[in-house]
């Protein structure tokens, strides 16, 4: 039952983007901490994998669910038609995402009444900082796991 609901969520997002041109995606999880928290909303607009750059937030069709993670390697670096992503708080990178799994790109973040545009200079710098934090957190979690095992 849950699987069909999640599949429906993917289809609804794709339909809403096709019809409206954008949608607000609500964060529900901890993989993008510290930048994004549960309840934050990210404005998503359709894009192609070639339009994604290092540090961008991308909404992906991850099988039967949705995943919003940060671009760590863009299509120019990891081969045409693919992009590498990672949750800021995750210790490992995601599997490379193909063009058909890209639903859209995050262009703004809303937390309560506050909104931050990601397509301006401040947003780009935040994206670059997010990649650095993501890679450092991942390395730190990996080292902790290696030392404890």
C-alpha positions in Angstrom: 0.0 0.0 0.0 2.7 2.5 0.9 4.6 1.8 -2.3 1.6 2.8 -4.4 1.1 6.0 -2.4 4.8 6.9 -2.9 4.6 6.2 -6.6 1.5 8.4 -6.7 3.5 11.2 -5.1 6.2 11.0 -7.8 3.5 11.1 -10.5 1.7 14.0 -8.8 4.9 16.0 -8.6 5.7 15.4 -12.2 2.1 16.3 -13.2 2.1 19.5 -11.1 5.4 20.6 -12.6 4.2 20.0 -16.1 0.9 21.9 -15.5 2.0 24.7 -13.1 5.7 25.1 -13.9 6.7 24.9 -10.3 5.8 23.4 -6.9 6.7 23.7 -3.3 8.3 20.5 -1.9 8.0 20.0 1.9 11.1 18.5 3.6 10.5 15.4 5.7 13.7 13.9 7.0 17.2 14.7 8.2 19.4 13.9 5.2 19.9 17.6 4.3 20.7 18.9 7.8 22.0 21.4 8.8 20.7 23.5 5.8 17.2 22.0 5.5 15.0 20.9 8.4 11.8 18.9 8.5 9.0 21.3 7.6 11.1 23.6 5.4 9.8 24.0 1.8 11.8 24.2 -1.4 10.5 25.7 -4.6 11.1 23.3 -7.4 11.2 24.2 -11.1 11.7 21.7 -14.0 15.2 21.3 -15.4 17.4 19.0 -17.3 20.5 17.2 -15.9 22.7 19.5 -18.0 21.3 22.6 -16.3 22.4 21.4 -12.8 25.6 22.8 -11.3 27.7 21.9 -8.3 25.9 22.8 -5.1 22.3 22.9 -6.6 19.5 21.2 -4.8 17.8 18.6 -7.1 14.5 16.7 -6.7 14.9 13.2 -7.9 12.6 10.3 -8.6 14.4 7.6 -6.5 12.4 4.6 -7.6 9.1 4.9 -5.9 9.9 7.9 -3.7 11.2 11.4 -4.0 14.6 12.6 -2.9 15.9 16.1 -2.5 19.7 16.1 -2.3 22.6 18.4 -3.3 24.6 18.1 -6.6 28.1 17.0 -5.8 29.2 16.3 -9.4 27.4 17.7 -12.4 26.9 16.1 -15.8 30.1 17.6 -17.2 32.1 15.8 -14.5 30.5 12.4 -14.3 29.4 11.8 -17.9 26.6 13.1 -20.1 23.2 12.4 -18.8 24.1 11.7 -15.2 24.6 13.7 -12.0 26.0 12.7 -8.6 24.1 13.8 -5.4 24.5 13.5 -1.7 22.5 14.4 1.4 24.4 17.0 3.4 24.1 14.8 6.6 24.8 11.5 4.8 28.1 9.7 5.0 27.9 8.4 1.4 27.1 9.7 -2.0 24.0 8.5 -3.8 24.2 6.4 -6.9 24.6 8.5 -10.1 21.2 9.8 -11.2 20.2 9.5 -14.8 18.5 12.3 -16.8 15.1 10.6 -16.5 15.2 10.6 -12.7 15.7 14.4 -12.5 12.3 16.0 -11.6 13.5 19.6 -11.0 15.9 22.0 -9.4 15.4 23.9 -6.1 15.4 27.6 -6.7 14.2 28.9 -3.3 13.9 27.8 0.4 11.1 28.8 2.7 11.3 28.4 6.5 8.3 30.0 8.2 8.0 33.5 6.9 11.6 33.7 5.7 12.5 32.9 2.1 15.9 32.6 0.4 16.4 32.6 -3.3 19.0 30.1 -4.5 19.6 31.5 -7.9 21.3 34.7 -6.8 24.9 35.2 -5.5 24.0 34.5 -1.9 22.2 31.3 -2.9 25.1 30.1 -5.1 27.5 30.8 -2.2 25.2 28.9 0.2 25.2 26.0 -2.3 29.0 25.9 -2.5 29.2 26.1 1.3 26.7 23.3 1.4 28.9 21.0 -0.7 31.9 21.7 1.5 29.8 21.0 4.7 28.3 17.9 3.1 31.7 16.5 2.1 33.2 17.3 5.5 30.3 15.7 7.4 30.4 12.7 5.2 34.2 12.3 5.7 33.8 12.8 9.5 31.0 10.2 9.7 33.1 7.8 7.7 36.1 8.3 9.9 34.0 7.8 13.0 32.6 4.6 11.6 36.1 3.3 10.7 37.5 4.1 14.1 34.7 2.4 15.9 34.7 -0.7 13.8 
